[in-house]
């Protein structure tokens, strides 16, 4: 399987664990260091569609930006939350493994195995 993309933060132990799981199976995903190459709003919408979750479910609520931007405000629209993640990629939960038609959040890292053949 070559159509694997891993949204990765090398400083995150869960993200490193997911990459190690893939490599141990002989898989070489395209690694996107999303903090260096942030996803734009269209890419985030597509990824959320594959994940089957809302933008709010993709948020890292422990980040300072979450508090600073008042993202706990339930009146914020999906588009506003997506825009916040696009502008502040640190807010995006990781790791995420994406295939051509689906994606899964690797928390715990073993969850990525669910979408592998």
MMTF fields as JSON, N, C-alpha, C and O atoms, coordinates in Angstrom:
{
  "mmtfVersion": "1.0.0",
  "mmtfProducer": "UNKNOWN",
  "numBonds": 467,
  "numAtoms": 468,
  "numGroups": 117,
  "numChains": 1,
  "numModels": 1,
  "chainsPerModel": [1],
  "groupsPerChain": [117],
  "chainIdList": ["A"],
  "bondAtomList": [4, 2, 8, 6, 12, 10, 16, 14, 20, 18, 24, 22, 28, 26, 32, 30, 36, 34, 40, 38, 44, 42, 48, 46, 52, 50, 56, 54, 60, 58, 64, 62, 68, 66, 72, 70, 76, 74, 80, 78, 84, 82, 88, 86, 92, 90, 96, 94, 100, 98, 104, 102, 108, 106, 112, 110, 116, 114, 120, 118, 124, 122, 128, 126, 132, 130, 136, 134, 140, 138, 144, 142, 148, 146, 152, 150, 156, 154, 160, 158, 164, 162, 168, 166, 172, 170, 176, 174, 180, 178, 184, 182, 188, 186, 192, 190, 196, 194, 200, 198, 204, 202, 208, 206, 212, 210, 216, 214, 220, 218, 224, 222, 228, 226, 232, 230, 236, 234, 240, 238, 244, 242, 248, 246, 252, 250, 256, 254, 260, 258, 264, 262, 268, 266, 272, 270, 276, 274, 280, 278, 284, 282, 288, 286, 292, 290, 296, 294, 300, 298, 304, 302, 308, 306, 312, 310, 316, 314, 320, 318, 324, 322, 328, 326, 332, 330, 336, 334, 340, 338, 344, 342, 348, 346, 352, 350, 356, 354, 360, 358, 364, 362, 368, 366, 372, 370, 376, 374, 380, 378, 384, 382, 388, 386, 392, 390, 396, 394, 400, 398, 404, 402, 408, 406, 412, 410, 416, 414, 420, 418, 424, 422, 428, 426, 432, 430, 436, 434, 440, 438, 444, 442, 448, 446, 452, 450, 456, 454, 460, 458, 464, 462],
  "bondOrderList": [1, 1, 1, 1, 1, 1, 1, 1, 1, 1, 1, 1, 1, 1, 1, 1, 1, 1, 1, 1, 1, 1, 1, 1, 1, 1, 1, 1, 1, 1, 1, 1, 1, 1, 1, 1, 1, 1, 1, 1, 1, 1, 1, 1, 1, 1, 1, 1, 1, 1, 1, 1, 1, 1, 1, 1, 1, 1, 1, 1, 1, 1, 1, 1, 1, 1, 1, 1, 1, 1, 1, 1, 1, 1, 1, 1, 1, 1, 1, 1, 1, 1, 1, 1, 1, 1, 1, 1, 1, 1, 1, 1, 1, 1, 1, 1, 1, 1, 1, 1, 1, 1, 1, 1, 1, 1, 1, 1, 1, 1, 1, 1, 1, 1, 1, 1],
  "groupList": [{"groupName": "UNK", "atomNameList": ["N", "CA", "C", "O"], "elementList": ["N", "C", "C", "O"], "formalChargeList": [0, 0, 0, 0], "bondAtomList": [1, 0, 2, 1, 3, 2], "bondOrderList": [1, 1, 2], "singleLetterCode": "X", "chemCompType": "L-PEPTIDE LINKING"}],
  "groupTypeList": [0, 0, 0, 0, 0, 0, 0, 0, 0, 0, 0, 0, 0, 0, 0, 0, 0, 0, 0, 0, 0, 0, 0, 0, 0, 0, 0, 0, 0, 0, 0, 0, 0, 0, 0, 0, 0, 0, 0, 0, 0, 0, 0, 0, 0, 0, 0, 0, 0, 0, 0, 0, 0, 0, 0, 0, 0, 0, 0, 0, 0, 0, 0, 0, 0, 0, 0, 0, 0, 0, 0, 0, 0, 0, 0, 0, 0, 0, 0, 0, 0, 0, 0, 0, 0, 0, 0, 0, 0, 0, 0, 0, 0, 0, 0, 0, 0, 0, 0, 0, 0, 0, 0, 0, 0, 0, 0, 0, 0, 0, 0, 0, 0, 0, 0, 0, 0],
  "groupIdList": [1, 2, 3, 4, 5, 6, 7, 8, 9, 10, 11, 12, 13, 14, 15, 16, 17, 18, 19, 20, 21, 22, 23, 24, 25, 26, 27, 28, 29, 30, 31, 32, 33, 34, 35, 36, 37, 38, 39, 40, 41, 42, 43, 44, 45, 46, 47, 48, 49, 50, 51, 52, 53, 54, 55, 56, 57, 58, 59, 60, 61, 62, 63, 64, 65, 66, 67, 68, 69, 70, 71, 72, 73, 74, 75, 76, 77, 78, 79, 80, 81, 82, 83, 84, 85, 86, 87, 88, 89, 90, 91, 92, 93, 94, 95, 96, 97, 98, 99, 100, 101, 102, 103, 104, 105, 106, 107, 108, 109, 110, 111, 112, 113, 114, 115, 116, 117],
  "secStructList": [7, 7, 7, 7, 3, 3, 3, 3, 7, 6, 6, 7, 2, 2, 2, 2, 2, 2, 2, 2, 2, 2, 2, 2, 6, 6, 7, 7, 7, 3, 3, 3, 3, 6, 6, 6, 1, 7, 7, 7, 2, 2, 2, 2, 2, 2, 2, 2, 2, 2, 2, 6, 7, 7, 2, 2, 2, 2, 5, 7, 6, 6, 1, 2, 2, 2, 2, 2, 6, 6, 6, 6, 7, 6, 6, 1, 7, 2, 2, 2, 2, 2, 2, 2, 2, 2, 2, 7, 4, 4, 4, 5, 7, 1, 7, 3, 3, 3, 7, 1, 1, 7, 3, 3, 3, 7, 1, 1, 4, 4, 4, 4, 4, 4, 4, 7, 7],
  "xCoordList": [0.862, 0.0, 0.899, 1.689, 0.771, 1.631, 0.872, 1.49, -0.433, -1.213, -1.479, -2.603, -0.445, -0.56, 0.091, 1.204, -0.614, -0.053, -0.185, -1.262, 0.911, 0.911, 1.156, 2.202, 0.167, 0.328, 1.038, 0.505, 2.259, 3.234, 3.878, 4.165, 4.095, 4.89, 5.986, 5.701, 7.227, 8.29, 8.563, 9.229, 8.07, 8.273, 7.23, 7.344, 6.215, 5.123, 5.395, 5.633, 5.36, 5.633, 4.584, 4.918, 3.323, 2.267, 2.505, 2.316, 2.913, 3.184, 4.396, 4.369, 5.438, 6.613, 6.241, 6.714, 5.403, 4.963, 4.182, 4.346, 3.33, 2.554, 3.478, 3.296, 4.463, 5.408, 6.2, 6.431, 6.611, 7.34, 6.49, 6.995, 5.203, 4.297, 4.217, 4.246, 4.117, 4.034, 5.343, 5.339, 6.446, 7.75, 8.027, 8.649, 7.578, 7.771, 7.018, 7.364, 5.997, 5.224, 5.713, 5.071, 6.848, 7.421, 6.72, 6.878, 5.949, 5.212, 5.963, 6.489, 6.002, 6.702, 5.7, 5.577, 4.997, 4.005, 4.672, 5.837, 3.905, 4.327, 4.152, 3.053, 5.212, 5.154, 4.988, 5.818, 3.908, 3.654, 3.864, 3.108, 4.888, 5.126, 4.228, 4.623, 3.028, 1.978, 2.249, 1.606, 3.181, 3.537, 4.39, 4.35, 5.161, 6.001, 5.242, 5.482, 4.329, 3.527, 2.052, 1.455, 1.469, 0.088, -0.919, -0.725, -1.979, -3.069, -3.908, -4.113, -4.39, -5.285, -6.713, -6.953, -7.644, -9.018, -9.639, -10.367, -9.363, -9.928, -9.36, -10.096, -8.061, -7.441, -7.983, -8.215, -8.183, -8.734, -10.154, -10.508, -10.974, -12.352, -12.355, -13.136, -11.487, -11.412, -10.951, -11.484, -9.967, -9.469, -10.545, -10.717, -11.26, -12.351, -13.413, -13.969, -13.696, -14.665, -14.215, -15.019, -12.936, -12.409, -12.388, -12.589, -12.142, -12.132, -13.548, -13.755, -14.52, -15.899, -16.131, -16.959, -15.384, -15.526, -15.696, -15.542, -16.016, -16.103, -14.741, -13.86, -14.59, -13.344, -13.093, -11.953, -14.139, -13.995, -13.373, -12.616, -13.692, -13.143, -11.668, -10.988, -11.183, -9.791, -8.901, -7.676, -9.512, -8.772, -8.008, -8.478, -6.822, -6.034, -6.396, -5.925, -7.217, -7.761, -6.761, -7.022, -5.639, -4.645, -3.655, -2.825, -3.74, -2.799, -3.167, -4.344, -2.156, -2.395, -3.294, -4.136, -3.121, -3.921, -5.416, -6.267, -5.718, -7.118, -7.756, -8.874, -7.037, -7.553, -7.525, -8.498, -6.405, -6.237, -7.308, -7.843, -7.616, -8.602, -10.03, -10.97, -10.2, -11.508, -12.266, -13.446, -11.57, -12.179, -13.155, -13.813, -13.259, -14.27, -15.658, -16.667, -15.704, -16.963, -17.803, -17.469, -18.877, -19.729, -20.466, -21.034, -20.464, -21.165, -20.306, -20.796, -19.031, -18.17, -18.632, -18.976, -18.636, -19.07, -17.965, -16.807, -18.346, -17.381, -16.311, -15.125, -16.723, -15.781, -14.801, -13.624, -15.266, -14.382, -13.358, -12.194, -13.784, -12.856, -11.832, -10.647, -12.28, -11.365, -10.35, -9.162, -10.808, -9.907, -8.868, -7.707, -9.281, -8.352, -7.284, -6.111, -7.679, -6.715, -5.752, -4.55, -6.287, -5.435, -4.408, -3.251, -4.838, -3.946, -2.984, -1.899, -3.392, -2.596, -2.528, -3.233, -1.684, -1.666, -1.354, -1.646, -0.77, -0.482, -1.772, -1.734, -2.904, -4.201, -4.704, -5.628, -4.103, -4.581, -4.06, -2.861, -4.966, -4.613, -3.766, -3.917, -2.878, -2.004, -1.729, -1.991, -1.205, -0.988, -2.287, -3.237, -2.306, -3.435, -2.869, -1.962, -3.418, -3.047, -4.19, -5.35, -3.838, -4.834, -4.526, -3.374, -5.589, -5.486, -6.299, -6.769, -6.462, -7.2, -8.642, -9.199, -9.257, -10.68, -11.06, -12.234, -10.092, -10.428, -9.224, -8.111, -9.467, -8.396, -8.747, -9.904, -7.715, -7.928, -6.908, -5.758, -7.378, -6.503, -5.798, -6.442, -4.494, -3.701, -3.549, -2.437, -4.653, -4.638, -5.487, -6.712, -4.867, -3.437, -2.891, -3.671, -1.563, -0.962, -1.478, -1.565, -1.817, -2.292, -3.574, -3.894, -4.309, -5.554, -5.312, -6.217, -4.1, -3.825, -3.929, -4.179, -3.738, -3.785, -5.191, -5.357, -6.198, -7.592, -7.884, -8.793, -7.133, -7.448, -6.451, -6.51, -5.549, -4.611, -5.232, -5.989, -4.908, -5.472, -4.889, -5.25],
  "yCoordList": [-1.18, 0.0, 1.231, 1.436, 2.042, 3.215, 4.52, 5.581, 4.462, 5.696, 6.026, 6.356, 5.935, 6.247, 7.592, 7.863, 8.428, 9.698, 9.743, 9.509, 10.043, 10.162, 11.62, 12.188, 12.217, 13.576, 13.417, 12.841, 13.944, 13.547, 14.741, 15.765, 14.577, 15.513, 14.663, 13.892, 14.795, 13.938, 14.129, 13.291, 15.202, 15.421, 14.686, 14.628, 14.126, 13.444, 11.937, 11.31, 11.367, 9.933, 9.082, 8.041, 9.51, 8.746, 8.759, 7.749, 9.893, 10.03, 9.186, 8.513, 9.225, 8.384, 6.907, 6.112, 6.541, 5.154, 4.686, 3.553, 5.562, 5.206, 4.984, 4.036, 5.858, 5.707, 4.406, 3.703, 4.089, 2.843, 1.621, 0.651, 1.661, 0.548, 0.334, -0.801, 1.431, 1.325, 0.782, -0.119, 1.334, 0.893, -0.562, -1.272, -1.019, -2.417, -3.364, -4.54, -2.851, -3.646, -3.445, -3.881, -2.784, -2.556, -1.473, -1.395, -0.635, 0.432, 1.75, 2.069, 2.505, 3.789, 4.883, 5.24, 5.405, 6.432, 7.745, 8.0, 8.558, 9.936, 10.615, 10.624, 11.176, 11.809, 13.308, 13.966, 13.835, 15.267, 15.819, 15.514, 16.624, 17.302, 18.541, 19.623, 18.341, 19.34, 20.643, 21.654, 20.642, 21.909, 22.767, 23.996, 22.112, 22.81, 23.08, 24.083, 22.182, 22.299, 22.167, 21.104, 23.245, 23.168, 22.874, 23.249, 22.207, 21.943, 23.211, 23.932, 23.476, 24.614, 24.176, 23.007, 25.102, 24.767, 23.687, 22.827, 23.722, 22.696, 21.32, 20.334, 21.25, 19.978, 19.466, 18.267, 20.37, 19.972, 19.444, 18.441, 20.112, 19.644, 18.242, 17.386, 18.009, 16.694, 15.635, 14.526, 15.991, 15.054, 14.748, 13.595, 15.761, 15.54, 14.623, 13.785, 14.779, 13.904, 12.449, 11.549, 12.223, 10.857, 10.309, 9.113, 11.186, 10.761, 10.533, 9.741, 11.23, 11.115, 11.819, 11.392, 12.909, 13.658, 15.145, 15.581, 15.907, 17.357, 17.973, 17.328, 19.217, 19.932, 20.023, 19.931, 20.2, 20.299, 19.02, 19.084, 17.86, 16.586, 16.42, 15.538, 17.267, 17.211, 18.109, 18.058, 18.92, 19.897, 19.283, 18.364, 19.819, 19.517, 20.583, 21.717, 20.222, 21.194, 21.651, 22.622, 20.98, 21.361, 22.409, 22.89, 22.764, 23.742, 25.16, 25.477, 26.006, 27.4, 28.112, 28.923, 27.815, 28.452, 28.15, 28.981, 26.976, 26.601, 27.595, 28.063, 27.903, 28.836, 30.263, 31.002, 30.656, 32.02, 32.379, 33.488, 31.448, 31.692, 31.413, 31.558, 31.014, 30.712, 29.675, 29.846, 28.61, 27.576, 26.688, 25.841, 26.867, 26.143, 26.754, 26.168, 27.914, 28.603, 27.745, 27.605, 27.183, 26.271, 26.972, 26.306, 28.301, 29.015, 29.171, 29.627, 28.798, 28.88, 27.877, 26.739, 28.305, 27.426, 26.442, 26.607, 25.428, 24.449, 25.168, 24.861, 26.115, 26.862, 27.668, 27.774, 28.225, 28.993, 28.086, 28.461, 26.91, 25.973, 25.469, 25.359, 25.167, 24.724, 25.828, 25.551, 27.059, 28.188, 28.329, 28.64, 28.102, 28.183, 27.104, 27.37, 25.885, 24.793, 25.093, 24.852, 25.619, 25.958, 27.029, 26.963, 28.003, 29.093, 28.683, 29.249, 27.697, 27.241, 25.716, 25.058, 25.142, 23.681, 22.893, 21.699, 23.54, 22.878, 22.369, 21.467, 22.949, 22.561, 21.217, 20.641, 20.708, 19.467, 18.253, 18.124, 17.379, 16.111, 15.283, 15.369, 14.484, 13.64, 12.336, 12.206, 11.381, 11.305, 10.944, 10.456, 11.192, 10.8, 10.061, 10.547, 8.88, 8.119, 8.236, 7.993, 8.617, 8.803, 7.881, 7.725, 7.271, 6.494, 7.242, 8.353, 6.638, 7.297, 7.611, 8.61, 6.762, 6.953, 7.035, 7.213, 6.909, 7.012, 7.476, 7.566, 7.768, 8.207, 7.78, 7.501, 7.735, 7.378, 8.14, 8.34, 8.553, 9.198, 8.111, 7.193, 8.214, 7.191, 7.422, 7.599, 7.418, 7.566, 6.463, 6.58, 5.395, 5.11, 4.791, 4.577, 4.758, 4.54, 3.293, 3.281, 2.255, 1.003, 1.181, 0.342, 2.261, 2.491, 2.656, 2.424, 3.056, 3.216, 1.897, 1.873, 0.812, -0.517, -0.842, -1.702, -0.159, -0.442, -0.194, -0.811, 0.695, 0.992, 0.359, 0.598, -0.439, -1.152, -2.473, -3.094, -2.901, -4.184, -5.369, -6.514],
  "zCoordList": [0.0, 0.0, 0.0, 0.922, -1.038, -1.145, -0.935, -0.849, -0.853, -0.708, 0.759, 1.136, 1.571, 2.994, 3.273, 2.823, 4.019, 4.47, 5.975, 6.523, 6.639, 8.085, 8.45, 8.136, 9.122, 9.64, 10.973, 11.922, 11.018, 12.017, 12.706, 12.086, 14.003, 14.786, 15.44, 16.357, 14.98, 15.506, 16.995, 17.604, 17.592, 19.031, 19.872, 21.097, 19.215, 19.909, 19.962, 18.93, 21.148, 21.292, 20.578, 20.012, 20.598, 19.909, 18.402, 17.724, 17.898, 16.476, 16.066, 15.036, 16.863, 16.586, 16.649, 15.838, 17.601, 17.732, 16.516, 16.065, 15.982, 14.788, 13.592, 12.828, 13.434, 12.322, 12.473, 11.489, 13.682, 13.923, 13.591, 13.025, 13.939, 13.608, 12.103, 11.626, 11.359, 9.899, 9.325, 8.486, 9.781, 9.268, 9.613, 8.823, 10.777, 11.173, 10.242, 10.13, 9.584, 8.619, 7.191, 6.235, 7.058, 5.735, 4.948, 3.729, 5.619, 4.946, 5.089, 6.155, 4.005, 4.005, 3.631, 2.46, 4.609, 4.301, 3.888, 4.194, 3.192, 2.984, 4.332, 4.886, 4.856, 6.166, 5.979, 5.352, 6.531, 6.486, 7.887, 8.81, 8.032, 9.308, 9.301, 8.869, 9.786, 9.627, 10.379, 10.097, 11.325, 11.984, 11.05, 11.116, 10.183, 9.211, 7.917, 7.245, 7.575, 6.36, 6.754, 6.583, 7.28, 7.769, 6.661, 5.504, 7.038, 6.107, 5.975, 6.951, 4.764, 4.582, 4.907, 5.208, 4.846, 5.255, 4.369, 4.865, 3.076, 2.182, 2.52, 2.544, 2.78, 3.143, 4.475, 4.636, 5.423, 6.718, 6.572, 7.191, 5.756, 5.54, 4.937, 5.353, 3.964, 3.327, 4.34, 4.379, 5.144, 6.152, 7.189, 7.584, 7.625, 8.586, 8.006, 8.716, 6.715, 6.058, 6.091, 6.336, 5.846, 5.883, 7.301, 7.513, 8.276, 9.677, 10.201, 11.12, 9.613, 10.078, 11.41, 12.214, 11.635, 12.885, 12.578, 11.438, 13.617, 13.475, 13.773, 14.342, 13.381, 13.655, 15.161, 15.616, 15.904, 17.361, 17.941, 18.909, 17.351, 17.82, 17.455, 17.979, 16.557, 16.13, 16.985, 16.879, 17.822, 18.624, 19.786, 20.456, 19.999, 21.188, 22.218, 22.139, 23.163, 24.111, 25.173, 25.884, 25.29, 26.285, 25.797, 26.568, 24.521, 23.97, 24.405, 24.574, 24.583, 24.969, 23.968, 24.356, 22.677, 21.639, 21.816, 21.496, 22.319, 22.554, 23.524, 23.308, 24.58, 25.584, 25.067, 25.218, 24.453, 23.955, 22.926, 22.942, 22.041, 20.986, 21.444, 20.663, 22.71, 23.291, 22.454, 22.148, 22.098, 21.259, 22.017, 21.413, 23.325, 24.095, 23.871, 24.265, 23.248, 22.967, 22.013, 20.836, 22.525, 21.743, 20.602, 19.736, 20.591, 19.515, 18.264, 17.231, 18.348, 17.164, 16.118, 16.439, 14.882, 13.791, 13.42, 13.804, 12.672, 12.158, 11.338, 11.459, 10.513, 9.682, 10.534, 10.187, 11.625, 12.507, 13.186, 13.332, 13.596, 14.241, 13.22, 13.534, 12.015, 10.958, 10.655, 10.495, 10.578, 10.31, 11.428, 11.162, 12.657, 13.787, 13.687, 13.946, 13.312, 13.166, 12.013, 12.122, 10.914, 9.765, 10.147, 9.732, 10.932, 11.338, 12.449, 12.585, 13.239, 14.382, 14.36, 15.126, 13.488, 13.308, 14.572, 14.645, 15.559, 16.827, 17.48, 18.316, 17.097, 17.656, 17.139, 17.714, 16.053, 15.436, 16.189, 16.433, 16.547, 17.204, 16.255, 15.036, 16.817, 16.008, 16.723, 17.919, 15.997, 14.562, 13.845, 14.457, 12.55, 11.713, 10.509, 9.833, 10.253, 9.058, 8.068, 8.4, 6.834, 5.778, 4.607, 4.202, 4.071, 2.835, 1.783, 2.029, 0.624, -0.453, -0.065, -0.519, 0.777, 1.056, 2.529, 2.852, 3.422, 4.845, 5.639, 5.12, 6.904, 7.793, 9.207, 9.522, 10.062, 11.458, 12.307, 11.916, 13.481, 14.438, 15.241, 15.748, 15.356, 16.03, 17.517, 18.017, 18.217, 19.677, 20.264, 20.295, 20.73, 20.777, 19.379, 18.451, 19.218, 17.904, 17.18, 15.952, 17.927, 17.315, 16.508, 15.665, 16.756, 16.012, 14.521, 13.72, 14.135, 12.711, 11.968, 10.763, 12.68, 12.049, 11.544, 10.679, 12.081, 11.72, 10.247, 9.693, 9.599, 8.201, 7.229, 6.023, 7.76, 6.892, 6.443, 7.189, 5.217, 4.739, 5.497, 5.226]
}
